[in-house]
Each structure stands twice: as C-alpha cells, then as structure tokens.
Amino acid sequence: NILEPETAKELFLAIDEDFDTVDYFISNAMIYGRAVVGGYGKYMKLKPRGLNNIYTATVNAFVCCSQQAAKRMEKVGGGSIISLSSTGNLVYTPNYTGHGASKAAVETVVKYAACELGKKGIRVNAVSGGPIDTDALKAFPNYEYVKGEVVKRSPLSRMGDATDLTGACLFLCGEESSWLTGQTIVIDGGTSFQ
C-alpha cells in the first residue's frame, strides 16, 4: 500500500522468498481518485490531505522501497534504482500542482540517494515522462484537453504511452549506463521545450 510506505519492509521480505537478489528497483507510484481529493485541482483549492497523500505515495513510498532495495543490492555489490517522474514539475499542467511538486521532490531525493549510495555500487536515476496515456491520466477531468495539447505541442504529433519509457529504464538497468547516476532523463516527445 503506497499510502502506508512503512509496509515496504514486508513487501521486500515477500520478494526475498522468491528471489535470491534484487538487482533493479523501479518506482512508478501514482495515485488518483478519492485519495487525491484536495491535491488535484486549482492552486487555491488545494487541501493538505490530498497533497499529503500524493507526497506519501510519490516521495515517501520511493524512499522506503528504495531503502529496502538498496540493502539487498549492497549485498551483491550494487544495482540500479529508478524513479519514474513527470515533466509536470517542469511545465505548467493545469490542476497538477500536487503531483508536480511531489515529482520535483522525488527528483531531488534521487540526487541525494545517488550521492549516498554510489560508494555501494548503487546508481539512482529518474525517468521523467511527459503526459503518458494511462488510466491515471484518463481519470483527469480535463483528459481530452491535455491529450489535444500534447499532440499539438509534440514535434512527433502524438501522446506518449508507457512503452515509451521502457527503453530508458532498460538502459539505466544495464552496464551501458554504468557511469550515470543522480540524473533525470526526460522523455516527453519534445513537449517540454515548446
């Protein structure tokens, strides 16, 4: 339960039952629905409960889970930790203050974790996606507007899908990125520079 990040310990104990090692950890936490009421909306309508839930699911869950992953990676001489992020912390996206602020926070956590875990052979990076066509995005009340704007802004004239992020994640898990840590790779179809 990403709203109870302290349960990460139990999650990783269950992983230990099935796997001898943890070589990679990719965090892709995103919540929507009732839990974000007050965290998703116009700035003047934001409420602490919704903002706290978004922060907990995005930042606290990443910290707790990546700590558990790092303990296991250290035993085998290293690994790769990745947090998925969002360009909503770079480009204004209507009603996205809570999510955008939390994604900015998690990108900062990635840098600090990279500095502290590097000596253990653990690399920590983020992959920041532009608007990706997911169920979470489809739940936004302005989904059609967002999709139209993304298609209009992207030089590639399309919205991203989840598979657009997998290549960067595979790269960050492989030896080809062995000297890359503390970074955020932006994959957004060119939408953040227009």
FENSULLIN-V460059 format. One record per residue. N is the residue number from 1. SS is DSSP state (A for helix, B for strand, O for the rest). PSI is psi in whole degrees, -180 to 180 (* if undefined). OMEGA is omega in radians with two decimals (* if undefined). Layout:
n=[N/N]
ss=[SS/SS]
psi=[PSI/PSI]
omega=[OMEGA/OMEGA]
//
This chain:
n=[1/2/3/4/5/6/7/8/9/10/11/12/13/14/15/16/17/18/19/20/21/22/23/24/25/26/27/28/29/30/31/32/33/34/35/36/37/38/39/40/41/42/43/44/45/46/47/48/49/50/51/52/53/54/55/56/57/58/59/60/61/62/63/64/65/66/67/68/69/70/71/72/73/74/75/76/77/78/79/80/81/82/83/84/85/86/87/88/89/90/91/92/93/94/95/96/97/98/99/100/101/102/103/104/105/106/107/108/109/110/111/112/113/114/115/116/117/118/119/120/121/122/123/124/125/126/127/128/129/130/131/132/133/134/135/136/137/138/139/140/141/142/143/144/145/146/147/148/149/150/151/152/153/154/155/156/157/158/159/160/161/162/163/164/165/166/167/168/169/170/171/172/173/174/175/176/177/178/179/180/181/182/183/184/185/186/187/188/189/190/191/192/193/194]
ss=[O/O/O/O/A/A/A/A/A/A/A/A/A/A/A/A/A/A/O/O/O/O/O/B/B/B/B/O/O/O/O/O/A/A/A/A/O/O/O/O/B/O/A/A/A/O/O/A/A/A/A/A/A/A/A/A/A/A/A/A/A/A/A/A/A/A/A/A/A/A/A/A/A/A/A/O/O/O/B/B/B/B/B/B/B/B/A/A/A/O/O/O/O/O/O/B/A/A/A/A/A/A/A/A/A/A/A/A/A/A/A/A/A/A/A/A/A/A/A/A/O/B/B/B/B/B/B/B/B/O/O/B/O/O/A/A/A/A/O/O/O/O/A/A/A/A/A/A/A/A/A/A/A/O/O/O/O/O/O/B/O/O/A/A/A/A/A/A/A/A/A/A/A/O/A/A/A/O/O/O/O/O/O/B/B/B/B/O/O/O/A/A/A/O]
psi=[111/-13/-1/72/-20/-14/-1/-35/-46/-39/-48/-28/-37/-39/-40/-29/-28/-21/145/-31/162/112/-28/148/124/120/125/58/132/131/155/176/-150/-35/-24/7/125/-11/-18/115/-173/151/-47/-7/-1/144/147/-40/-50/-43/-43/-41/-42/-45/-45/-47/-30/-53/-55/-41/-40/-46/-52/-44/-42/-31/-45/-42/-44/-38/-40/-37/-38/-36/-25/10/11/-176/-169/128/133/134/131/137/-161/142/1/-9/-3/-33/134/127/120/136/17/13/-49/-47/-44/-43/-39/-37/-36/-40/-43/-32/-33/-42/-40/-44/-45/-43/-40/-42/-41/-26/-11/-40/-13/5/17/124/141/123/172/150/117/113/143/-173/119/135/89/171/-36/-45/-38/-21/-16/139/-21/31/-50/-38/-48/-47/-45/-42/-40/-48/-39/-41/-28/128/-19/-3/40/164/152/158/170/-34/-19/-20/-19/-36/-43/-40/-44/-43/-46/-21/-16/171/-20/-19/28/-15/25/116/153/19/161/122/123/124/100/17/22/13/-23/-10/9/*]
omega=[-3.07/3.03/3.02/-2.99/3.11/3.08/3.11/-3.13/3.13/3.10/-3.09/3.02/3.07/3.08/3.13/-3.14/-3.09/-3.05/3.13/-3.10/2.95/-3.10/-3.09/3.02/3.11/3.13/-3.14/-3.08/3.05/3.10/3.07/-3.13/-3.05/-3.08/-3.09/3.09/-3.08/3.11/3.11/-3.14/3.10/-3.07/-3.07/3.12/-3.08/-3.14/-3.09/-3.07/3.13/3.10/3.13/3.13/3.11/3.13/-3.14/-3.10/-3.06/-3.00/-3.09/3.13/3.09/-3.12/-3.08/-3.13/-3.12/3.04/3.12/3.12/-3.11/3.10/-3.13/3.12/-3.14/-3.12/-3.12/3.04/3.04/-3.12/-3.10/3.09/-3.10/2.98/3.00/-3.10/-3.07/3.07/3.04/3.02/3.12/-3.02/3.11/3.07/-3.09/3.07/-2.98/-3.06/-3.10/3.14/-3.12/3.13/3.14/3.10/3.05/3.12/-3.10/3.07/3.06/3.09/3.11/-3.13/3.14/3.12/3.13/3.13/-3.06/-3.09/-3.11/-3.12/3.09/-3.14/-3.10/3.09/-3.12/-3.11/3.07/3.00/-3.08/-3.12/2.94/3.14/-3.11/-3.08/-3.11/3.07/3.13/3.14/3.13/3.11/3.12/-3.12/-3.14/-3.09/-3.08/3.10/-3.13/-3.14/3.12/3.13/3.14/3.14/3.14/-3.07/-3.05/3.02/3.13/3.05/3.07/3.05/3.12/2.98/-3.01/-3.12/3.10/-3.13/-3.02/-3.14/3.12/3.12/3.10/3.10/-3.10/3.08/-3.04/3.14/3.13/3.14/-3.01/3.12/-3.12/3.11/3.13/-3.04/3.01/3.09/-3.12/3.10/-2.99/-3.13/3.12/-3.05/-3.05/-3.14/3.12/*]
//
